Amino acid sequence: MLYGANARCDTKPLAKELLEKFDRSFVEVINAPPERLKEVKGIGDAAVTRLKVVRAAALRFMQASIIDRPLLTSWDQVVEYCQAKMAREEVEQFRVLFNAH
């Protein structure tokens, strides 16, 4: 992904630096705020955009896989949902979940 944003150089060291900065987690990298990503030398708007597109695609895929199905049928699924949607947000969120049965 980074190569597409900067095809003139080897992006492997840049990818390693991003992973190191964000707890060796690709999920943390794509969820990081743009300002934090840009703290890494070599990360500009194009690279941030590519990483955010991957995040948006992953969220869309997750949403598509649960349409027309019981969304949360166990506490484990409630926790997984909350982590996926809110865990890495900078602004605190409040959600109301209710049992429709």
C-alpha angles and dihedrals in degrees: 000000000000092000090063089055093048113016094169097076144037105272097189094093089048092052090049091050091051092050091048092051093048103048095273089287125129088199090058090048096054091043095049117111114257092245092057092047090052090056085078109085109245096030111115137161094288093054092045090051092051092050092048091050089056090050092049091049092050092051092047090050090050092050093047092053092059102043113122092009131101100276105204117018099156140029089251089059091048090054092045091050093049092047093049095048105034115011097094100036116122093212117064113247133201122206132180116214120186138182110248094192 
